[in-house]
Amino acid sequence: MHEFKYKGDELFCEEVGIGGIAAAVGTPFYLYSHKTLIDHYRKLRDAFADINPLICFSMKANSNLAVVMALVKAGAGLDVVSGGELYKALKVGCESKKIVYASVGKTEREIENAIRAGILFFNVESLPELAQINKTAKKLGRTVDCALRANPDIDPHTHKFITTGKAENKFGLDFTTVEETFLVASKYQNVRLRGIHIHIGSQITEAEPFRKAINKTGTLIGNIRRKGGRVDWLNIGGGLGIIYNKEKPQTAARFAKAVIPLVQRMNVRLILEPGRFIAGNSGILVAKVTYVKKTRSKNFIISDAAMNDLIRPSLYDAYHEIIPVIRKPARKKILADVVGPICESGDILARDRKLPEFQPGELIAVMGAGAYGFTMSSNYNSRPRVAEVMVIRGRFYVVREREKYEDLVKGENIPKELK
């Protein structure tokens, strides 16, 4: 699963003790295992080797330059959803023809920059967006390739905030509109419609929702082709679940076994957009216990990490295992909430958890934090964002420096009328 394991009573990342990293870097910080990251990418690549898909890592899961470059060097493409992610994708040297661009609200400037960069596809979310891409391409004297994002109206049985493929979600186009648009594609003279894109949600632990969505999309592709349209690519997005608690998610091999026969019957080239599956268990958040507060009704383990550092438990009621960096097997356990210093009742990392009776100054590891951890962090309560560290072949590197207080006011100006 991952390379965060105890050696004796200390938690290690690969061959490096986490206590030593904390002493050098300070807390809190995100810590990534390069080996875990690459191993998870290769598991997916090898599972689908028979059909040689384009695997585009979803940068919204983790866009640290070192993480992204490691995957690009291993052969991955990239799935971007903003001008900033495109900028970072190009900065690490990703081939432009390995970049696909999603997002329901691409601006004219973002579209222009992506066209100039020569990306493989836009995943188009609406007809107004398609018209804007066509208009911008015409202005630049280019013809660009696009895939239409179809909304298959499939329930992926995941949290409502990370469900993206039901009719009431903001993403994509209904199947009728997709089919009709392919059949009038010639009216968009600077666009080539080349593929269909679907993405039904995130943290999906079983194959059946994917099978339903792909089968439904296969029927759509057949209808388009029978009426003279052309579909060369199928992008099935990401969404593969990982283990946070007691989930039993499908392996890459089982997922491939379920999907490959369906794709082969369609005679299309496949694109995958994994994020969490690759990055989730490759990272942890390391924090320090500040206080242990015991009240008549509840125990609180107060850490120096907070909801601004890892918002998933507050936003999704997400479960992240919390373990000591230095374990002491003999000590008793207490029922407690793990909370941060943010002035919000929702500032919580774990609720009603049976945990060791930590003492102030002890280090804790919040597991499975490599995806949607730092990328969703903020400066709420004017807290500097934490450092990011990566272990590569027995050494650790600070791959993003901890913000300073001076960074909190960068770009802010006080009008002279207020001075």
Buried (B, 14 or more C-beta within 10 A) or exposed (E): EBBBEEEEEBBBBBEBBBBEBBEEBBBBBBBBBBBBBBBBBBBBBEBBEEBEBBBBBBBBBBBBBBBBBBBBEBEBBBBBBBBEBBEBBBEBEBBBEBBBBBBBEBEEEBBBBBBEBEBBBBBBBBBEBBBBBBBBBBEBEBBBBBBBBBBBBBEBEBBEEBBBBBEEBEBBBEBEBBBBBBBEBEEBEBBBBBBBBBBBBBBBBBBEBBBBBBBBBBEBBEBBBEEEBEBBBBBBBBBBBBBBEEEEBBEBEEBBEBBBEBBEEBEBBBBBBBBBBBBBBBBBBBBBBBEBEEEEEEBBBBBBBBBBBBBBBBBBEBBBBBBBBBBEEEEEEBEBBBBBBBEBEEBBBBEEBEBBBBEEEBBBBBBBBBBBBBBBBEEBBEBBBBBBBBBBEEEBEBBBEBBEEEEEEEEEEEEEEEE
